Amino acid sequence: MSKEPRAVLLLLGLAIAGHASRLLLARPGAAPGAVFATPSGAETDPGRQRGRAERLARPLSTHETVDLNQASAQEIARLPRIGMSLAKRIVEDRTTHGLFHGPADLDRVPGVGPGLLAVLQGKLSFGGVATEVPTPSNDANLRTLGTYGPDPGPRNRSPIDLNSASEEQLRSLPGIGPARARAILAYRREKGSFAAVSDLARVSGFGASLVARLSPLLIAR
């Protein structure tokens, strides 16, 4: 027999053997030629997959909160007015700068400001961080922030001049993130210097209780 017919017979034999193997290994009822593979670590229970998808799709219930120090971006996106893009920025900030101690820390994330913090009040939790014990002097302001945040720091620190402080210096103050710091700088550009620390209440995002909390840490020269 010549080489060419032998080669043809060999190829036919291999094709028949391969087809027989597929028939032996195929699952009952599977489509011909179907490929079966299970990704490593993937959820294989359709019921659990569907349940998780439904939970992530529905809005928060009345008393449900999201732990910003533990939740995934998909879970954070369930919060009102927070889409997936902002949720991912929150997770990235948490990874880069560490855990959030309270709503004031969340203000450091681009896209988060006083208006959004007001909407999120009562819907956030911050696991894994120490919180201060409320006292009569700071309880009202802490309620305004929506949770009991970190200790504002030593009271004997040198006061910061409200009329010359940089954005970085302003952000070092408790309760002031990027949005509030920029609001102070914008006010100075548009309205001029602050005559007194109490004038800070005229800046968007600063309530009377927050101004009272910051007063020992600021001066207006």
C-alpha positions as CSV (number, residue, x, y, z in Angstrom):
1,M,0.0,0.0,0.0
2,S,1.3,3.4,-0.9
3,K,2.0,6.1,1.7
4,E,-0.9,8.3,0.6
5,P,-3.7,5.8,1.3
6,R,-2.1,4.8,4.6
7,A,-2.1,8.5,5.7
8,V,-5.8,8.9,4.8
9,L,-6.6,5.7,6.7
10,L,-4.7,7.0,9.8
11,L,-6.5,10.3,9.7
12,L,-9.9,8.6,9.5
13,G,-8.9,6.3,12.4
14,L,-8.1,9.3,14.6
15,A,-11.3,11.1,13.6
16,I,-13.4,8.0,14.6
17,A,-11.5,7.6,17.9
18,G,-12.1,11.3,18.8
19,H,-15.8,11.1,18.0
20,A,-16.1,8.0,20.1
21,S,-14.4,9.7,23.1
22,R,-16.8,12.7,22.9
23,L,-19.8,10.3,22.9
24,L,-18.4,8.5,26.0
25,L,-17.7,11.7,27.9
26,A,-20.7,13.7,26.9
27,R,-23.3,14.6,29.6
28,P,-26.8,13.3,29.0
29,G,-28.9,15.7,27.0
30,A,-26.0,17.9,26.1
31,A,-25.8,19.5,22.6
32,P,-23.3,17.8,20.2
33,G,-19.9,19.3,20.5
34,A,-20.6,21.1,23.7
35,V,-17.6,22.1,25.8
36,F,-17.9,21.8,29.6
37,A,-15.7,23.8,31.9
38,T,-16.1,25.4,35.3
39,P,-14.1,28.5,36.0
40,S,-11.9,28.2,39.1
41,G,-13.6,29.9,42.1
42,A,-16.9,30.6,40.2
43,E,-20.3,30.1,41.8
44,T,-21.8,27.0,40.3
45,D,-25.2,27.1,42.1
46,P,-27.7,29.0,39.8
47,G,-30.0,29.6,42.7
48,R,-27.2,31.3,44.7
49,Q,-26.1,33.3,41.7
50,R,-29.6,34.6,41.1
51,G,-30.0,35.4,44.8
52,R,-26.8,37.4,44.9
53,A,-27.7,39.3,41.7
54,E,-31.1,40.2,43.1
55,R,-29.7,41.4,46.4
56,L,-27.2,43.7,44.7
57,A,-29.9,45.0,42.3
58,R,-32.4,46.1,45.0
59,P,-32.1,49.4,46.9
60,L,-31.4,49.4,50.6
61,S,-34.2,48.7,53.0
62,T,-35.2,51.3,55.7
63,H,-32.8,50.2,58.4
64,E,-30.1,48.5,56.2
65,T,-26.6,50.0,56.1
66,V,-23.5,49.5,54.0
67,D,-20.1,49.0,55.7
68,L,-17.8,51.2,53.6
69,N,-14.7,49.6,55.1
70,Q,-15.8,46.1,54.0
71,A,-18.2,46.3,51.1
72,S,-17.4,45.6,47.5
73,A,-18.0,48.2,44.8
74,Q,-21.2,46.3,43.8
75,E,-22.6,46.6,47.3
76,I,-21.6,50.3,47.7
77,A,-23.4,51.0,44.4
78,R,-26.7,50.1,46.1
79,L,-26.5,53.3,48.1
80,P,-28.7,56.2,46.8
81,R,-27.0,58.5,44.2
82,I,-23.9,56.3,44.1
83,G,-23.3,54.6,40.8
84,M,-20.7,52.0,40.0
85,S,-18.1,54.6,38.9
86,L,-18.2,56.4,42.3
87,A,-18.4,53.1,44.2
88,K,-15.1,52.0,42.5
89,R,-13.5,55.3,43.5
90,I,-14.5,54.8,47.1
91,V,-13.0,51.3,47.1
92,E,-9.8,52.6,45.4
93,D,-9.5,55.4,48.0
94,R,-10.0,52.9,50.8
95,T,-7.2,50.7,49.4
96,T,-4.9,53.7,48.9
97,H,-5.5,55.8,52.0
98,G,-6.9,53.3,54.6
99,L,-10.2,52.8,56.3
100,F,-12.9,55.5,56.6
101,H,-13.5,56.6,60.2
102,G,-16.8,58.3,59.4
103,P,-18.6,60.5,56.8
104,A,-16.1,63.3,57.1
105,D,-13.4,60.9,55.7
106,L,-15.7,59.9,52.9
107,D,-15.6,63.6,51.8
108,R,-12.0,63.1,50.6
109,V,-13.3,61.0,47.7
110,P,-13.7,63.0,44.5
111,G,-17.4,63.2,43.7
112,V,-18.5,63.2,47.3
113,G,-19.7,66.4,48.9
114,P,-21.9,67.7,51.7
115,G,-25.1,67.2,49.6
116,L,-24.4,63.5,49.0
117,L,-23.3,63.0,52.6
118,A,-26.7,64.4,53.8
119,V,-28.5,61.9,51.5
120,L,-26.4,59.0,52.9
121,Q,-26.9,59.9,56.5
122,G,-28.0,56.8,58.5
123,K,-27.2,54.4,55.6
124,L,-23.5,54.0,56.3
125,S,-21.4,52.0,58.8
126,F,-17.7,52.0,59.3
127,G,-16.4,48.6,60.6
128,G,-12.9,48.0,61.9
129,V,-12.2,51.5,63.3
130,A,-12.3,52.9,66.8
131,T,-14.9,55.5,67.4
132,E,-15.0,58.2,70.1
133,V,-17.4,58.2,73.0
134,P,-19.9,61.1,72.6
135,T,-19.7,63.9,75.2
136,P,-22.2,66.8,75.7
137,S,-19.8,69.2,74.0
138,N,-19.6,67.3,70.7
139,D,-22.7,65.1,70.6
140,A,-24.8,67.6,68.5
141,N,-22.1,67.9,65.8
142,L,-21.5,64.1,65.7
143,R,-25.2,63.6,65.1
144,T,-25.0,66.1,62.2
145,L,-22.2,64.0,60.7
146,G,-24.3,60.9,60.9
147,T,-22.0,58.8,63.1
148,Y,-19.4,59.1,65.8
149,G,-16.1,59.8,64.0
150,P,-12.5,59.8,65.2
151,D,-11.2,62.1,67.9
152,P,-10.6,65.5,66.3
153,G,-7.0,65.6,67.7
154,P,-5.2,67.4,70.5
155,R,-6.7,70.8,71.5
156,N,-3.3,72.3,72.0
157,R,-2.4,72.2,68.3
158,S,-1.5,75.6,66.8
159,P,-4.6,77.2,65.2
160,I,-4.7,77.4,61.4
161,D,-5.3,80.8,59.8
162,L,-8.5,80.6,57.9
163,N,-7.4,83.3,55.5
164,S,-4.0,81.9,54.5
165,A,-4.3,78.1,54.9
166,S,-3.6,75.9,52.0
167,E,-6.0,73.2,50.8
168,E,-3.8,70.6,52.4
169,Q,-3.8,72.4,55.8
170,L,-7.6,72.8,55.7
171,R,-8.0,69.1,54.9
172,S,-6.1,68.2,58.0
173,L,-8.9,69.6,60.1
174,P,-11.6,67.2,61.4
175,G,-14.7,67.1,59.2
176,I,-13.1,68.9,56.2
177,G,-12.4,66.9,53.1
178,P,-11.4,68.0,49.6
179,A,-14.9,69.4,48.8
180,R,-15.1,71.6,51.9
181,A,-11.5,72.7,51.7
182,R,-12.1,73.8,48.1
183,A,-15.3,75.6,49.1
184,I,-13.3,77.7,51.6
185,L,-10.7,78.6,49.0
186,A,-13.4,79.5,46.5
187,Y,-15.1,81.7,49.2
188,R,-11.8,83.5,49.8
189,R,-11.3,84.2,46.1
190,E,-14.8,85.5,45.6
191,K,-15.7,87.2,48.9
192,G,-12.3,88.1,50.3
193,S,-10.9,87.3,53.8
194,F,-12.9,86.0,56.7
195,A,-13.5,88.7,59.3
196,A,-14.0,86.0,62.0
197,V,-14.1,82.2,62.2
198,S,-17.9,82.3,62.6
199,D,-18.1,83.6,59.0
200,L,-17.2,80.0,58.0
201,A,-21.0,79.3,58.4
202,R,-21.5,81.3,55.2
203,V,-19.6,78.7,53.2
204,S,-21.7,76.0,51.6
205,G,-21.5,72.7,53.6
206,F,-20.7,74.3,56.9
207,G,-23.4,74.2,59.6
208,A,-23.3,75.9,62.9
209,S,-22.3,72.7,64.8
210,L,-19.4,72.0,62.5
211,V,-18.2,75.6,62.8
212,A,-18.4,75.3,66.6
213,R,-16.3,72.2,66.5
214,L,-13.6,73.8,64.3
215,S,-13.5,77.2,66.1
216,P,-10.8,76.1,68.6
217,L,-8.6,75.0,65.7
218,L,-8.9,78.2,63.6
219,I,-8.1,81.9,63.6
220,A,-9.0,84.6,61.1
221,R,-6.3,87.2,60.8
